[in-house]
Structure formats: structure tokens, C-alpha cells
Amino acid sequence: MFDENNEVKILTEDVTKEDLAQLSPGDFFEPEFIASLYDIEDLAERARIRALLMVQAQRVGCVRELKDVLKAYDDEDARLGREYQDGLNNFTDFTFEPDIHWACGPWVANDRGVSIQKKGGAIQVASSIPIVPIALMRNISTGKEKVKLSFFKHGRQTLTVERKTVANASRIVDLSSDGVEVTTDNAKLLVKYIADCVAFNLDDMPYLKAFSQLGWNETGFTPYSTDAVFDGEEENRTLFGAIKRCGDFAAWKEAAKVWRRNKAVRLMMDASFASVLIEKTNSLPFVFHLWGKTGTGKTVALKAAMSIWGNPSMGKMVRTMNMTQNAMLSTAAFLNSIPFAGDELQTIKSRYDSYDQLIMRVTEGIDRGRMSYDKVNETRSWRCAFLFTGEDPCTQSASGGGVKNRVIELEVTDKLFDDGNTTTAICEANYGHAGKEFVENVMKREDLQPRFKALFSSILDKTDTTDKQAASMALILLADQIAAELFFPEDAPLTVPDVAEYLFSEKDVDVAERAYNFIIDHIAANENRFNADNLGEIWGRQVTDRGKPYTMIIKTILERELRAAGFDFDAIKSEWAKKGYIVKFGDRFTNHTKVFGINSRFAKIAMPESPVFKEQIDEEDEDVPF
């Protein structure tokens, strides 16, 4: 602990607790002694020795005075460190990035790597390989900022990472798997070097715009109205590459005139155009489903609709539906405003009891939050139309009202095209022109909302459909009008009477109404179950009350039969009571009584006053108490 002349006490890295036990109060305050503590380069060793000093100072009764001295030295050391660094103005000098010469302050950054010389002369290495930030990037889809790194390791490599990754010593070590030479030992230094390069060169460093979603954003419509670079998931790169222009626009328009003579094809193309109107009219995503027997040209119609935006080949703009729900939602989030096209819906039929859950998920427009081991992932959202084809309808009689509301579906019974192969060839050779022109026209329009609202009101006035069905069809009709104005001026726009047959009515959407219609038909089909002479299962009895026909049916039987058809009695019983379809007994929907000697709890269902049911009612039951 003494210097080589055995005269002055100094601190070194090998000092021990026993050495410090020899110190007296006067030794603590010798200038050379305290200065020697700050000459120790290893910060961990310095902290260890400092702690031992505090213990000894406590023993000899000068701990408070030592704290005051050390604080003064800490402040001076920090000031000198800042002055030392501020006085340096090094520049990066990499042969693999010859055009970049960033100011890097105290850092020595060249082909040997990145290092810094501390005040005492020690060299600390931030990176053993040449590395430098070359650009900042702001994602216009998420608002998040990233930094683009360039490094040399078996050749020049680039890596774009989130700013928070290179700003945190714990996170930056993850870049080791991408080839960056970083460990827990040099992580803090590398973080500081990158931060200094960015801070010292903000005015000169390129600031790029990037996107991870297509469609409407703060710059306009990606990819048509921005010079931003792609910054999305790797699996979406193929899809992004498919959204481009190819071939002859005039040839496409000539062919499309013919395709649109078929109303189903025209409506599918209109639904494709309508996808980019959803956000502009503050509407909800919807499903347009074309279904029917195989060989009618449904897939060709889907390709015609997607040739508006880009390459409609399978695996490009048109996707097989044989994908996971998560992959589907991820693709929809990337497309954002551009329609999602899925072919052959029945290929995923085995995964679902019905398509209701899928339809609700895709038309909600937002994904459920997901969490990984260390963070909550960004919630995905989209505002696009979903174009499906299949051999079956995607809604069922028992589908919820919310599902029916969100779907426009057309059945195809005849061939849609005279020559499907020729149509496919035209689509796959000429594409991507109409979408760009359509979007550019929409950008300049100020009449979208008034026209949309007028169509919406007209549909509600002339049909008995619901608000959501009317909104989806209003978007399709508005898209048809704009497409006709731009590309097909010889075609008269479609009107409400032209499409009224494709809209679900209020009763079609009303679950309680559909459940009631089902149970009435079911009772009629099983009339023997309401006869005392039936040798099989007895369900109840037909009765009249004040001249009106009713069916008394065992509650458990009613629940069972409704459940088998996809309905839930508890979910619809209140609506039935409002409509007069079921008789209430006080607050209860059933009553305990005896029918044909059977003691049970029965529901009393109002029946249509038709001869079929009147013939089943035994006159002696007129006054059966219930």
C-alpha cells in the first residue's frame, strides 16, 4: 500500500482489508491517497476498495468526513471526464463505408474496431469489429424509430433494429445472434458509442421513412404516395412485391368490361375497390363471399378482383384459405386497406363448427393483444374487405346476428366466364393499374361521405335490411359508381334494386326470429311427438287458449333441440317474450304441469294459426289449465 519509496500510502487493485486496517484518520485525507483511488481503472475494483475504506473509516470515526471528500472528488472526476471527452473530435474512418465520416467524440472507430481511451490511459474496446450507425428510420405505420447499423464481418452487413434495443445494454446483447460482436462485457460501451454517433450527427444522418402496413396513413396511401422503405415482417415481403403494375392497362380495361357483364363478378370487383373506402367513410370491415359448386369460375372471379391491385396469381395477391387464423390476421394487418383475398373457404371447414368465429374475428378490425416473454406486442389492426370463395355459404341458419350483418354472400349456379383460362391469362399479365388510379382519385374527392350516406339511406328506405348490411352494400355501390366514372363510362352504375336480393333482411339477421322459425318447423316435422298414442318420445301437447293455438313442450326438450340447431334458449327467450312467441308465467318462461300424465316443466310456444296445427288440437283440451 506504500509507493516504491515506502513513503506515501496509495491504493492499488491488490490492496486488502488487512492493509486498510492500518489506516489512521489522518491517512484518509492525504491528497495522493484519495487520488490513487480514482486512478484505479477497473470500476468494480474501485467500488470494492471504496466500500472497504468506508468500513475502516467507520471504525476510526471519520466516516462522515470521508463521504464529503469523496463527493468532492466524484464531482471533479465527472467534470474532468466531460472536458476530456468534449475536447476530442474524432471521426469514423471505415474502408467498408468510405462515404461516412461521422463525428464520434472520444471514440476511435476504424477498421480495427471501436475503442476509447480513458483519462488514465487505459483502452476500452466497444466493438472488436468495425460498426457504425448509418441511418435513422421512422415507421409511419407504428410511429416507432429504428436505427440502421452497418458492420463488417465476412463482408459488409446491415441490420435495422429498434432504437430501444441499441439504447439498452441488456437488450443490445441480443444482436450477437445477428452477427454483431457484443457481450455483457462490452455492451455498455457499444450502447454509448452508437448513442454518441447518432447525437453528434443528427443533422447529417439520413432520416428515412418506413412502413410495415399498406394502405392509408399519415403520408397518404402506401405504397402509392410515399417514398418510404419496407419495414415489415419477412413473410409479407412476397405480398408487398406482388403489389405493382404490369402489362397493359388498356387491355385490362377492355377485358374487365366483359367480365363486369356478370353481376356476381362485377360485385366482387366492386367489393375489392370498396376496401379502400372503408377507412375514408369510417365504416367497418366486411366479408364478400362468392359460393357455389366447383367449376363455375369463382377463383377466376377472385383473380379478376385482385388484379386491380397487383399480381393475382395464387400465393401472391390471392391466398389459399389453408392457413392458420393468426397468419390470416397478420396478413390482413399488413394489407390494412387493400382487400384480403382467400380462395376455397371450405379447406378450413374441419377446424370450425361454423365460420362464425372466423368472420367475427376478421371483421372486428383489431387483433387481441399478444404477449411474449419480455414485452407486450403491438396490437394489430386493419380496415379492409375480405373476399372469399367457397363451395358452401359462410353463414348458417343458426349464425349470430353479428355474423349475418357482416357478410354479403352470393350463390353462383352458372359459369361466370365463357373462357376461364383466357381470363386468368389476361389477369396475370395485366394488373395493378386500376388500384393506383382509383386511390389517387379517392384522395382528391370531397364527396365520399355525402355519397356514401345517400346510398346508405336509400338502401334502408328501399329494403328491410339492417344498418350494417346497408353500410357494406353502400360501400360496394359507391365503389361501383367511382369505378364506372373512371374506367367504364359506358356502364350505368348499379342501383339499390339491382342488389336488394343479396341483402339479409331484418328477420334473416334476427337470431330470435330464426330460432322461432326453426322450432315451428321442427314441431310440425315431429307432430307425432305431441300425440299421446306415440310409442316413442313424447315432447308435449298441442292446446288452444282463447281460440289461439299453442304448443306445450318440455323445457329440456326445447333446449336440446334448439342447441342441436345452434341456438341457445337462454339467449333468445326474452326476445321471444317481447315478440309474443312464448308465454311468460310471472318472471318465469316455463311452468310446472302435467301433460299426458307426464309431470314436468313446460314452455308454452305460440303457434301460427294454420290448419296444420288446428287439426292437431283435441277439442277436449280447450280448457287445459296452464
Secondary structure, 3 states (H helix, E strand, C coil): CECCCCCCECCCCCCCHHHHCCCCHHHHHCHHHHHHHHCCCCHHHHHHHHHHHHHHHHHHCCHHHHHHHHHHHHHHHHHHHHHHHHCCCEECECCCCCCCCCEEECEEEECCEEEEECCCCCEEEEECCCEEEEEEEEECCCCCEEEEEEEECCCEEEEEEEHHHHCCHHHHHHHHHHCCCCCCCCHHHHHHHHHHHHHHCCCCCCEEEEECCCEEECCEEECCCCCCEECCCHHHHHHHHHCCCECCHHHHHHHHHHHCCCHHHHHHHHHHHHHHHCCCCCCCCCEEEEEECCCCCHHHHHHHHHCCCCCCCECCCEEECCCCHHHHHHHHHHHCCCCEEEECHHHHHHHCCCCHHHHHHHHHCECCCCECCCCECCCCECCCCEEEEECCCCCCCCCCHHHHHCEEEEEECCCCCCCHHHHHHHHHHCECHHHHHHHHHHHHCCCHHHHHHHHHHHHHHHCCECHHHHHHHHHHHHHHHHHHHHCCCCCCCCCHHHHHHHCCEHHHHCHHHHHHHHHHHHHHHCHHHHCCCCCCCCCEEEEEECCEEEEEEEHHHHHHHHHHCCCCHHHHHHHHHHHCCECCECCECCEEEEECCEEEEEEEEECCCCHHHHCCCCHHHCCCCC
